[in-house]
Amino acid sequence: MDEGGSNRGKSGRNNSGEIKYRGVRKRQWGKYAAEIRDTDRRGARVWLGTFDTALEAARAYDKAAYSMRENMAILNFPEEYGLPPSSSHFASASGSEPREVFEFEYFDDKLLDELLDDKKGKRKD
């Protein structure tokens, strides 16, 4: 999987300068291993295989992730599955695009009426 946990995304590089992909790790002998966690089996690791390149391993991970989670999958290459780039963990890791966050609160009608009445009462004073 991701080595170092906190270093996720295309901008994350290991000591040799290689790009790190989700679900991919480099073996000591230079091949790339791909695996994924299966949420249906309490997070058990599912072995996807050993590949010659990190790119091949990343695509194997994406295929497995998409088959397990479909549109909810976090992929290395979401555009290959017709998903927006925001469905990639790369989008949030880069930090290059500012994100606007909206927070919504839900108040029941009684509380809203009390708040509005309170504001009206303060204006009259």
WOSUL-V632200 format. One line per field, one symbol per residue. phi: phi as a letter, one per 40 degrees, with the letter a starting at -180 (. if undefined). psi: psi as a letter, one per 40 degrees, with the letter a starting at -180 (. if undefined). Layout:
# WOSUL-V632200
phi=???
psi=???
This chain:
# WOSUL-V632200
phi=.ccgfccbhcccbcccgccbbcgbbccdchcbbbaaccccbfgccbcbhbbcbccccccccdccccccbfccccbcbcccbgbcdccbccccccgcbcbbbbbbbbbcccccccccccccccccc
psi=ahhedegiidehiadeeihhihehihideeihihiihhdeffeihhheihididddddddddddddddebeeihidgddeefiideeiedddddedhihhhhhhihiidddddddddddddddd.
